[in-house]
Amino acid sequence: MKKTIKINLGGIIFHIDEDAYEKLKEYLNALTVKFGHLEEGDEIISDIESRIAEILQSEIKDEKQVIDIQDIDKMKEIMGEPEDYYEGEQEEEPVTVKFKAGKRLYRDPDNSILGGVCSGLGTYFGVDPIWFRALFIILLLGYGSGVLLYLILWIIIPKAETTAQKLEMRGENITIQNIERSVKKEYQNVRENFRKIKDSKGYRRSKDAFYDVFHGIGNVLVIFLKIILMIIGISFIITGFFTLLGLISLFLLKHTFFLPDFMDMEYFYFPDMLKIFTHGNNVTFIIITLILAIGIPLLALIYGGIKLVFRFKANDRVIGLTAFVIWLLSVISLFAISAIEGINFAEDAKVKNTFRITGLPSDTLYLKINEHSIKLVESDRFFIEIENVGIYLDKTTNEIFGKPEFDIRKGESEIIELEVRKRSNGSTYKSAAENARSLIYNWVQKDSLLILDPYFRLPEGEQWRIPHVKLMLNLPVGKVVYFDKSMTEIMYDVDNTLDTYDYDMVGKKWIMKNEGLTLFGFSHNPLSE
């Protein structure tokens, strides 16, 4: 019993006995020695292996599944020995016979116009393919059947892809000599066609045309890129310049149109705003760090825009590094001072004072705003609003003011009471409570008239720590209140049974009932009596 070996030859699996394997191996090694050093050697050897696999596969039968040494000898008789052919010897062209049983019909891809059907038929029958092309054109012009017939033949006729199939298509013996000659001829045709294309005037004209087109496109893209960079540079210069100008006017000048929607005035001075939140000693330091933190990037933006527009190079690495270090230190300083000042807002506290409103000649209490106080504060003031809380600075006295809120609720006793609720923040609860108690708010009673200040103020030298004052009037059931029109300055969402807005409640009397504040009587102005 002989040992069998499983091999893959030309993509086909074979079982071959040991003696046949050694002989086949020797034969394939000889092919490698013969053709391996040639430029087209790999393709020659591959095509020969494919042909050997076809021959050996034809020897496989149901009763015979193993390739033996007789099969190898038969293959060698068909293919020939590699040593029978010497490199460089002139061999005669093989004789291509006309139609015979050994030929096979293939589509010829090397001489095709569409699918190679006509060229394959011409090769098979030994006639010029042009006659078949003419026939299909006639059929196409006649009844259009030429297209259908051509498509059918295209589908059912295989294409000659391998060298062995092309030899079989031409009726040539599939031997080592013919495979070698066919592969070399294909390589030579490819090189010759490529050389002709490169040497042709059309190729040179096409090459020059492509060069001109891409060169032109490249020039257009370069010009377009330069224009874009110039536009970006000009935008950088304009944006940086005007922002820097606004920054200078904001920090250093007393008149600016910067942030007009944020400020309730035609101009404002930034250091004035800082005095509200921090001590005067820190204002200069904050101004300097803010100018550096914002101004350095703006100067870099302007400088970068100038370089983009005028396209110059400068050895500015040292200056840039120095500016970056200064900018980084200024940003760190801003964070540090912000953290220090933020401690002053860590805790909040509330205090409440309750005052009885007695000695009224009737059950009606009249409410009015102190108009003289308004003129005093608004004569020369600075105002900003944060979270619906107004902050005012009287620049003649450097006093800080805020607006109180006024509201009414049903009282539990028979006497009218005014609660003055104060709230503020501080670094500790104790300091927050002291800040709240120190808030100054004035009001005065004249018979049935209660005159309220439109502002509360901070003690001299104190900073803004989110102060808040709320006036709560506890009105017993059956008591009446009248709002002067000036009360809209401090009224804050006063509840009533009619859901009337604050500015519609003024100039009218309202009586407190169990269900709430209700419109009473008719509208008149008792203050003019």
C-alpha positions as CSV (number, residue, x, y, z in Angstrom):
1,M,0.0,0.0,0.0
2,K,1.4,3.3,-1.1
3,K,1.3,6.5,0.9
4,T,-0.9,9.3,-0.6
5,I,-0.4,13.0,-0.4
6,K,-3.0,15.8,-0.6
7,I,-1.9,18.7,-2.8
8,N,-3.4,21.9,-4.3
9,L,-2.5,22.4,-7.9
10,G,-4.0,25.2,-9.9
11,G,-6.7,25.7,-7.3
12,I,-7.8,22.1,-7.4
13,I,-7.3,19.5,-4.6
14,F,-5.7,16.2,-5.6
15,H,-4.8,13.0,-3.8
16,I,-1.6,11.7,-5.3
17,D,0.6,8.7,-4.4
18,E,4.1,9.2,-3.1
19,D,6.0,8.2,-6.3
20,A,3.8,10.3,-8.6
21,Y,4.2,13.2,-6.1
22,E,8.0,13.1,-6.4
23,K,7.9,13.0,-10.2
24,L,5.4,15.9,-10.3
25,K,7.5,17.9,-7.9
26,E,10.6,17.3,-10.0
27,Y,8.7,18.4,-13.1
28,L,7.4,21.6,-11.4
29,N,10.9,22.4,-10.1
30,A,12.2,22.1,-13.7
31,L,9.5,24.6,-14.8
32,T,10.6,27.0,-12.1
33,V,14.3,26.8,-13.2
34,K,13.3,27.2,-16.8
35,F,10.9,30.2,-16.5
36,G,11.3,31.6,-12.9
37,H,13.9,34.2,-13.9
38,L,11.8,35.7,-16.8
39,E,9.8,38.8,-16.4
40,E,6.6,37.0,-17.3
41,G,7.8,33.7,-15.6
42,D,5.2,33.7,-12.8
43,E,2.3,33.9,-15.3
44,I,3.8,31.2,-17.5
45,I,4.2,28.8,-14.6
46,S,0.7,29.6,-13.3
47,D,-0.9,28.9,-16.7
48,I,1.1,25.7,-17.0
49,E,0.0,24.5,-13.5
50,S,-3.6,25.3,-14.4
51,R,-3.3,23.2,-17.6
52,I,-1.6,20.3,-15.7
53,A,-4.5,20.4,-13.2
54,E,-7.0,20.1,-16.0
55,I,-5.2,17.1,-17.5
56,L,-4.9,15.4,-14.1
57,Q,-8.5,16.1,-13.3
58,S,-9.6,14.3,-16.5
59,E,-8.0,11.1,-15.1
60,I,-10.1,11.1,-11.9
61,K,-12.9,8.6,-12.1
62,D,-15.3,7.1,-9.7
63,E,-13.2,4.0,-9.4
64,K,-9.9,5.9,-9.4
65,Q,-9.5,8.9,-7.0
66,V,-5.7,8.9,-6.6
67,I,-3.2,10.2,-9.2
68,D,-0.5,7.7,-9.9
69,I,2.8,7.8,-11.8
70,Q,1.1,6.7,-15.1
71,D,-1.1,9.8,-15.0
72,I,2.0,12.0,-14.5
73,D,3.7,10.3,-17.5
74,K,0.6,10.9,-19.6
75,M,0.6,14.6,-18.6
76,K,4.2,14.9,-19.6
77,E,3.6,13.5,-23.0
78,I,0.9,16.1,-23.6
79,M,2.8,19.0,-22.1
80,G,6.3,18.1,-23.1
81,E,9.5,18.4,-21.0
82,P,10.7,21.8,-19.9
83,E,14.3,21.0,-20.9
84,D,13.1,20.5,-24.5
85,Y,12.8,24.3,-24.9
86,Y,15.7,26.6,-24.6
87,E,15.5,30.3,-23.8
88,G,16.0,32.4,-26.8
89,E,15.6,29.8,-29.5
90,Q,13.5,30.7,-32.5
91,E,10.5,28.6,-32.6
92,E,8.1,28.3,-35.5
93,E,4.6,29.7,-35.2
94,P,2.2,26.8,-34.4
95,V,-0.3,26.0,-37.1
96,T,-3.8,27.0,-36.3
97,V,-6.2,24.7,-37.8
98,K,-9.7,25.7,-38.9
99,F,-12.8,24.3,-37.3
100,K,-12.1,20.9,-35.7
101,A,-13.4,19.0,-32.7
102,G,-10.5,20.0,-30.5
103,K,-11.4,23.7,-30.7
104,R,-13.6,25.4,-28.1
105,L,-15.8,28.4,-28.6
106,Y,-14.8,31.3,-26.3
107,R,-15.3,35.1,-26.2
108,D,-12.1,36.7,-27.2
109,P,-11.3,39.6,-24.8
110,D,-8.1,40.7,-26.6
111,N,-9.8,41.7,-29.8
112,S,-13.2,42.7,-28.5
113,I,-15.3,45.8,-29.1
114,L,-18.0,45.0,-26.6
115,G,-18.0,41.5,-25.2
116,G,-15.7,39.6,-27.5
117,V,-18.6,37.5,-29.1
118,C,-17.8,38.3,-32.7
119,S,-14.0,38.0,-32.3
120,G,-14.5,34.6,-30.6
121,L,-16.8,33.4,-33.4
122,G,-14.3,34.6,-35.9
123,T,-11.4,32.8,-34.2
124,Y,-13.5,29.6,-33.9
125,F,-14.6,29.5,-37.5
126,G,-11.3,30.9,-38.9
127,V,-12.9,34.0,-40.5
128,D,-12.5,37.7,-40.0
129,P,-14.7,38.9,-37.0
130,I,-15.9,41.8,-39.1
131,W,-18.4,39.5,-41.0
132,F,-20.1,38.5,-37.7
133,R,-20.2,42.2,-36.7
134,A,-21.8,43.1,-40.0
135,L,-24.3,40.3,-39.5
136,F,-25.4,41.5,-36.1
137,I,-25.7,45.1,-37.4
138,I,-28.0,43.8,-40.2
139,L,-30.1,41.9,-37.7
140,L,-30.2,45.0,-35.4
141,L,-31.4,47.2,-38.3
142,G,-33.9,44.5,-39.5
143,Y,-36.0,43.6,-36.5
144,G,-33.8,44.5,-33.6
145,S,-33.1,40.8,-32.9
146,G,-29.4,41.3,-33.2
147,V,-29.2,42.8,-29.7
148,L,-31.1,39.9,-28.1
149,L,-29.0,37.3,-29.9
150,Y,-25.8,39.1,-29.0
151,L,-26.8,39.3,-25.3
152,I,-27.7,35.6,-25.3
153,L,-24.3,34.6,-26.8
154,W,-22.6,37.0,-24.4
155,I,-24.2,35.1,-21.5
156,I,-23.7,31.5,-22.6
157,I,-20.2,31.7,-24.2
158,P,-17.4,31.8,-21.6
159,K,-14.6,34.3,-21.9
160,A,-11.1,33.1,-22.6
161,E,-9.3,34.3,-19.5
162,T,-6.3,31.9,-19.0
163,T,-3.6,31.3,-21.5
164,A,-4.7,27.7,-21.9
165,Q,-8.2,28.8,-22.8
166,K,-6.9,31.2,-25.4
167,L,-4.8,28.4,-26.9
168,E,-7.8,26.1,-26.9
169,M,-9.8,28.9,-28.5
170,R,-7.3,29.1,-31.4
171,G,-7.1,25.3,-31.7
172,E,-3.5,25.2,-30.6
173,N,-2.0,22.4,-28.5
174,I,-1.8,23.4,-24.8
175,T,1.9,22.6,-24.4
176,I,4.7,24.3,-22.4
177,Q,6.0,25.8,-25.6
178,N,2.7,27.3,-26.7
179,I,1.9,28.6,-23.2
180,E,5.4,30.2,-23.0
181,R,5.0,31.8,-26.5
182,S,1.5,33.0,-25.8
183,V,2.4,34.7,-22.5
184,K,5.5,36.3,-23.9
185,K,3.5,37.6,-26.9
186,E,0.9,39.2,-24.6
187,Y,3.6,40.9,-22.5
188,Q,5.3,42.1,-25.7
189,N,1.9,43.5,-27.1
190,V,1.2,45.3,-23.9
191,R,4.7,46.9,-23.8
192,E,4.5,47.8,-27.5
193,N,1.0,49.4,-27.2
194,F,2.1,51.3,-24.1
195,R,5.2,52.6,-25.9
196,K,3.1,53.6,-28.9
197,I,0.7,55.5,-26.7
198,K,3.5,57.4,-25.0
199,D,5.2,58.3,-28.3
200,S,2.0,59.4,-29.9
201,K,1.2,63.0,-30.5
202,G,-2.3,62.5,-29.0
203,Y,-0.7,61.3,-25.8
204,R,1.6,64.2,-25.6
205,R,-1.2,66.6,-26.3
206,S,-3.4,65.0,-23.7
207,K,-0.5,65.1,-21.2
208,D,0.1,68.8,-21.9
209,A,-3.6,69.5,-21.7
210,F,-3.9,67.8,-18.4
211,Y,-0.9,69.6,-17.1
212,D,-2.3,73.0,-18.2
213,V,-5.7,72.2,-16.7
214,F,-4.4,71.1,-13.3
215,H,-1.8,73.9,-13.3
216,G,-4.5,76.4,-14.0
217,I,-6.7,74.9,-11.3
218,G,-3.8,75.1,-8.9
219,N,-3.2,78.7,-9.6
220,V,-6.9,79.5,-9.1
221,L,-6.9,77.7,-5.8
222,V,-3.8,79.5,-4.7
223,I,-5.3,82.9,-5.6
224,F,-8.6,82.0,-3.9
225,L,-6.8,80.9,-0.8
226,K,-4.8,84.1,-0.7
227,I,-8.1,86.1,-1.0
228,I,-9.7,84.1,1.8
229,L,-6.6,84.6,4.0
230,M,-6.6,88.3,3.3
231,I,-10.3,88.5,4.2
232,I,-9.7,86.6,7.4
233,G,-6.7,88.9,8.2
234,I,-8.7,92.1,7.6
235,S,-11.6,90.7,9.8
236,F,-9.0,89.9,12.6
237,I,-7.6,93.5,12.4
238,I,-11.0,95.2,12.4
239,T,-12.5,93.0,15.1
240,G,-9.4,93.3,17.3
241,F,-9.0,97.0,16.8
242,F,-12.6,98.0,17.7
243,T,-12.8,95.6,20.6
244,L,-9.5,96.9,21.9
245,L,-10.8,100.5,21.5
246,G,-14.0,99.5,23.4
247,L,-11.9,97.9,26.1
248,I,-9.7,101.0,26.6
249,S,-12.8,103.2,26.8
250,L,-14.5,100.8,29.1
251,F,-11.6,100.6,31.6
252,L,-9.8,103.9,31.3
253,L,-12.3,106.5,30.0
254,K,-15.4,107.8,31.6
255,H,-17.5,107.9,28.5
256,T,-18.2,104.8,26.4
257,F,-21.0,103.3,24.3
258,F,-20.0,99.8,25.3
259,L,-22.8,97.4,26.3
260,P,-25.6,100.0,26.0
261,D,-28.4,97.3,26.5
262,F,-26.8,96.1,29.8
263,M,-26.5,99.6,31.3
264,D,-29.6,101.8,32.1
265,M,-27.7,104.9,31.1
266,E,-26.0,106.5,28.2
267,Y,-22.5,105.9,29.6
268,F,-20.8,104.2,32.5
269,Y,-17.3,103.9,34.0
270,F,-16.2,100.4,34.7
271,P,-14.2,101.2,37.8
272,D,-17.4,102.6,39.3
273,M,-19.0,99.2,38.9
274,L,-16.1,97.4,40.6
275,K,-16.3,99.7,43.6
276,I,-19.8,98.2,44.3
277,F,-18.4,94.7,44.6
278,T,-14.9,95.1,46.1
279,H,-12.7,97.5,48.1
280,G,-11.0,100.3,46.3
281,N,-7.5,98.8,46.9
282,N,-8.5,95.8,44.6
283,V,-10.0,97.9,41.8
284,T,-6.7,99.0,40.3
285,F,-5.3,95.4,40.5
286,I,-8.5,94.0,38.8
287,I,-8.4,96.6,36.1
288,I,-4.7,95.8,35.2
289,T,-5.3,92.1,35.1
290,L,-8.4,92.4,33.0
291,I,-6.6,94.6,30.5
292,L,-3.8,92.1,30.2
293,A,-6.1,89.1,30.1
294,I,-8.3,90.5,27.4
295,G,-5.9,93.0,25.7
296,I,-3.1,90.5,24.9
297,P,-5.3,88.1,22.9
298,L,-6.8,91.1,21.1
299,L,-3.3,92.4,20.2
300,A,-2.3,88.9,19.1
301,L,-5.5,88.8,16.9
302,I,-4.5,92.2,15.3
303,Y,-0.9,91.1,14.8
304,G,-2.0,87.8,13.2
305,G,-4.3,89.7,10.9
306,I,-1.5,92.0,9.8
307,K,0.7,89.0,9.0
308,L,-2.1,87.3,7.0
309,V,-2.7,90.5,4.9
310,F,0.9,91.5,4.3
311,R,2.4,88.0,4.4
312,F,5.6,88.6,6.2
313,K,7.6,86.5,8.6
314,A,9.1,87.7,11.8
315,N,11.2,86.2,14.6
316,D,8.6,86.8,17.3
317,R,8.9,83.6,19.3
318,V,10.4,85.3,22.3
319,I,7.8,88.1,22.3
320,G,5.0,85.6,21.9
321,L,6.2,83.4,24.7
322,T,6.6,86.4,27.0
323,A,3.1,87.7,26.2
324,F,1.7,84.2,26.8
325,V,3.4,84.0,30.3
326,I,2.0,87.5,31.2
327,W,-1.4,86.5,30.0
328,L,-1.4,83.3,31.9
329,L,-0.3,85.1,35.1
330,S,-3.1,87.7,34.7
331,V,-5.7,84.9,34.2
332,I,-4.5,83.1,37.3
333,S,-4.6,86.4,39.2
334,L,-8.2,87.0,38.1
335,F,-9.2,83.6,39.3
336,A,-7.5,84.1,42.6
337,I,-9.1,87.5,43.3
338,S,-12.5,86.1,42.2
339,A,-12.1,83.3,44.7
340,I,-11.1,85.6,47.5
341,E,-14.0,88.0,46.8
342,G,-16.4,85.0,46.4
343,I,-15.9,84.1,50.0
344,N,-17.9,87.3,50.9
345,F,-21.0,85.6,49.4
346,A,-20.6,82.2,51.1
347,E,-23.5,82.6,53.7
348,D,-26.8,84.5,53.7
349,A,-28.9,85.7,56.6
350,K,-32.3,87.4,57.1
351,V,-33.5,89.9,59.8
352,K,-37.0,91.3,60.3
353,N,-38.4,94.4,62.0
354,T,-42.1,94.8,62.6
355,F,-43.7,98.2,63.1
356,R,-47.4,98.9,64.1
357,I,-49.2,101.5,62.1
358,T,-51.5,103.3,64.7
359,G,-53.3,106.6,65.1
360,L,-55.2,106.4,61.9
361,P,-58.2,108.8,61.7
362,S,-60.1,106.2,59.6
363,D,-59.9,102.6,58.3
364,T,-58.1,103.8,55.2
365,L,-54.3,103.9,54.8
366,Y,-52.7,105.9,52.0
367,L,-49.4,104.8,50.5
368,K,-47.0,107.1,48.6
369,I,-43.4,107.2,47.5
370,N,-41.0,109.9,48.8
371,E,-40.5,111.9,45.7
372,H,-37.7,114.1,47.2
373,S,-35.6,111.0,47.8
374,I,-35.9,110.0,44.1
375,K,-34.6,113.3,42.9
376,L,-31.7,113.1,45.3
377,V,-30.6,109.6,44.1
378,E,-31.3,110.0,40.4
379,S,-29.4,113.3,40.1
380,D,-26.2,111.5,39.1
381,R,-26.4,107.8,39.4
382,F,-25.0,104.6,38.0
383,F,-27.3,101.6,37.5
384,I,-27.0,98.0,36.6
385,E,-29.4,95.1,37.0
386,I,-28.4,91.5,38.0
387,E,-31.1,88.8,38.3
388,N,-33.9,91.5,38.4
389,V,-32.2,93.2,41.3
390,G,-31.2,96.8,40.6
391,I,-27.9,98.2,41.9
392,Y,-27.5,102.0,42.0
393,L,-24.4,104.1,42.8
394,D,-24.7,107.8,43.6
395,K,-21.5,109.0,42.2
396,T,-21.7,112.3,44.1
397,T,-21.6,110.5,47.5
398,N,-20.4,107.0,46.4
399,E,-23.4,105.5,48.3
400,I,-24.8,102.2,47.0
401,F,-28.6,101.9,46.7
402,G,-31.1,99.2,45.9
403,K,-34.8,99.0,45.3
404,P,-37.1,97.4,47.9
405,E,-40.1,95.3,47.1
406,F,-43.6,96.0,48.4
407,D,-46.4,93.4,49.0
408,I,-49.6,93.1,51.0
409,R,-51.1,90.1,52.9
410,K,-54.1,89.6,55.2
411,G,-53.1,90.5,58.8
412,E,-53.8,88.3,61.8
413,S,-54.4,91.1,64.3
414,E,-56.7,94.1,64.4
415,I,-53.8,96.5,63.9
416,I,-52.0,97.3,60.6
417,E,-48.4,96.2,60.7
418,L,-45.4,96.9,58.4
419,E,-42.7,94.3,58.3
420,V,-39.3,95.4,57.0
421,R,-37.5,92.2,56.0
422,K,-33.8,92.5,55.2
423,R,-31.4,90.0,53.7
424,S,-27.7,90.0,52.8
425,N,-24.7,87.7,52.3
426,G,-21.3,87.5,54.0
427,S,-18.3,85.3,54.6
428,T,-20.0,83.8,57.7
429,Y,-23.6,83.7,58.9
430,K,-22.7,86.3,61.6
431,S,-21.2,88.7,59.1
432,A,-24.2,88.1,56.7
433,A,-26.6,89.0,59.6
434,E,-24.6,92.1,60.4
435,N,-24.7,93.2,56.7
436,A,-28.5,92.7,56.7
437,R,-29.1,94.7,59.9
438,S,-26.9,97.5,58.6
439,L,-29.1,98.1,55.5
440,I,-30.7,101.5,55.8
441,Y,-34.3,102.0,54.9
442,N,-36.5,105.0,55.8
443,W,-40.2,105.5,55.9
444,V,-42.5,107.9,57.8
445,Q,-46.2,108.0,58.9
446,K,-48.2,111.2,58.7
447,D,-51.7,110.5,60.1
448,S,-53.2,108.1,57.5
449,L,-50.4,108.6,55.0
450,L,-47.5,106.2,54.9
451,I,-44.5,107.7,52.9
452,L,-42.0,105.0,51.8
453,D,-38.5,105.6,50.4
454,P,-38.0,104.2,46.8
455,Y,-34.5,102.9,47.8
456,F,-32.6,101.3,50.6
457,R,-28.9,102.1,50.9
458,L,-25.8,100.4,52.2
459,P,-23.7,102.1,55.0
460,E,-20.8,104.2,53.8
461,G,-17.8,102.1,52.8
462,E,-19.8,98.8,52.5
463,Q,-19.8,96.7,49.3
464,W,-22.7,95.0,47.6
465,R,-23.4,91.5,49.1
466,I,-26.6,90.7,47.4
467,P,-28.7,92.9,49.7
468,H,-32.5,92.8,49.6
469,V,-35.3,94.6,51.4
470,K,-38.9,93.6,51.3
471,L,-41.8,95.6,52.7
472,M,-44.8,93.4,53.8
473,L,-47.9,95.3,54.9
474,N,-50.1,93.1,57.1
475,L,-53.6,94.5,56.5
476,P,-56.5,93.3,58.8
477,V,-59.8,92.3,57.3
478,G,-62.0,95.4,56.8
479,K,-59.2,97.8,56.5
480,V,-58.7,99.8,53.3
481,V,-55.6,100.8,51.4
482,Y,-55.1,103.4,48.7
483,F,-52.1,103.2,46.3
484,D,-50.7,106.5,44.9
485,K,-49.4,106.2,41.3
486,S,-45.9,106.6,42.5
487,M,-46.2,103.2,44.3
488,T,-45.5,101.4,41.0
489,E,-41.8,102.0,41.7
490,I,-41.7,99.3,44.4
491,M,-45.0,97.3,44.1
492,Y,-44.1,93.7,43.4
493,D,-46.8,91.3,42.2
494,V,-49.4,92.3,44.8
495,D,-52.1,89.6,45.1
496,N,-55.8,90.6,44.7
497,T,-59.0,88.8,44.0
498,L,-59.3,90.4,40.5
499,D,-55.7,89.4,39.4
500,T,-55.1,93.0,38.5
501,Y,-51.6,94.0,37.5
502,D,-49.7,96.3,39.9
503,Y,-49.8,99.3,37.5
504,D,-53.6,99.0,37.3
505,M,-54.0,98.9,41.1
506,V,-52.7,102.4,41.6
507,G,-55.2,105.3,42.0
508,K,-57.8,103.1,43.6
509,K,-59.0,101.9,47.0
510,W,-58.7,98.2,48.0
511,I,-60.3,96.6,51.0
512,M,-59.0,93.4,52.7
513,K,-61.6,90.7,52.9
514,N,-61.4,87.1,54.0
515,E,-60.9,86.0,50.3
516,G,-58.2,88.6,49.8
517,L,-57.6,92.2,48.7
518,T,-60.6,93.4,46.8
519,L,-61.4,96.6,44.8
520,F,-63.5,99.1,46.9
521,G,-65.3,102.3,46.3
522,F,-64.5,104.7,43.5
523,S,-61.2,106.1,42.3
524,H,-60.2,109.5,43.5
525,N,-57.1,111.3,44.7
526,P,-57.4,112.2,48.4
527,L,-53.9,113.6,48.5
528,S,-55.0,116.7,46.6
529,E,-57.8,117.5,49.1
